[in-house]
Structure formats: C-alpha cells, structure tokens
C-alpha cells in the first residue's frame, strides 16, 4: 500500500516510489494499492498488509528525489526482515526470492 497526498501525487518522487513498489510486488507476487489523501503532507509512505491484518510501515520518503534502486533495496530489505516475524509467516515462503534480489 502506498499512501500519498494529492500534493505529492503528481511528482517524480511518487513515480520513483511507485516503480520500486511495483517491482517489489511483482517479485513477491503481491498486489499494489495506491491511496491518495486530500491533505498536503509531503512524505510518501509504503506499508505491507497481509489480508485483514494491520498494515506495517516499511518505507517513508520524506522529501527530495531518490534513486529507484535505492528505494527498491530498502523495500526488499524490509520485506526480508519481516519474513522472520512469526506474525508474517506468509513472507517466510518467499524469503529466498527476497534474498536473491536484495
């Protein structure tokens, strides 16, 4: 899940984050959902959610532009870490894929 304000939804930052999120989701066979808010906050937040479970924050880009590869690496690193948490046992099955590409 990507949370972004309308203020930040038209910028290059969202494009970079979206590409990295989509690349990560494709690797892990997950869906992507972009949620846009009316507020004018600058950060772009990325969360992992499994079904009806509480979303877990895995990335935040506060401002400025970042390299897609840096964002992708941060996302895959966080997914790898989450794969060890007992609450996120579904990620344990994809740990090898995450390790290969991180």
Secondary structure as GFF3:
##gff-version 3
##sequence-region A 1 102
A	DSSP	beta_strand	2	5	.	.	.	ID=ss1
A	DSSP	alpha_helix	12	28	.	.	.	ID=ss2
A	DSSP	beta_strand	34	37	.	.	.	ID=ss3
A	DSSP	beta_strand	44	48	.	.	.	ID=ss4
A	DSSP	beta_strand	56	61	.	.	.	ID=ss5
A	DSSP	alpha_helix	68	82	.	.	.	ID=ss6
A	DSSP	three_ten_helix	86	88	.	.	.	ID=ss7
A	DSSP	alpha_helix	89	92	.	.	.	ID=ss8
A	DSSP	alpha_helix	95	101	.	.	.	ID=ss9
###
